[in-house]
Amino acid sequence: MKEAVVLMRFLRHDPVGQRFGVAGLVIAWFALAWTSLALALAIPLLLVVSEVARRRRDEEPIVDDLEDLY
C-alpha cells in the first residue's frame, strides 16, 4: 500500500510524474478504443463470413422419410 501512496504523490507533485500519468491515461484510452473498434468490426465480419460459407455449401435440406422405417 505504501507503494501506491508514493506513486500518487509522484503523479501529483512531480511534473515528470504528471506527464507519465497523462501519457498512461492516453495510452489506456487508445487501447480501449482500439479494442472496441476491433470488436465492432469483427462481429459483422464474422457474420458475413458465416453467411458466405452457408451459401457456398448449397446443400439440400435434409428430409427425414419416416415411411422408410416401416
Phi, psi and omega in degrees: 000330179295326179296322179294321179294317179296318179296316179296321177297318178300315181290331182277323191252336184264130180299323178293320178297322178295319178295319177297321179296315179294317179298320178297318177295319179296316179296318178296320180295315179296321178298317179293318180295317181291325177295316179295320180295317179297319179293320180295329178274331184288323183295308177297326178297317178296323178295319179294316180298318180293325178292319178296318179296321179294320180288328180288329179301315175049042178276150175283148179297145181283125179251122181266110179266100180286341180294336180292339183280341186258000000 
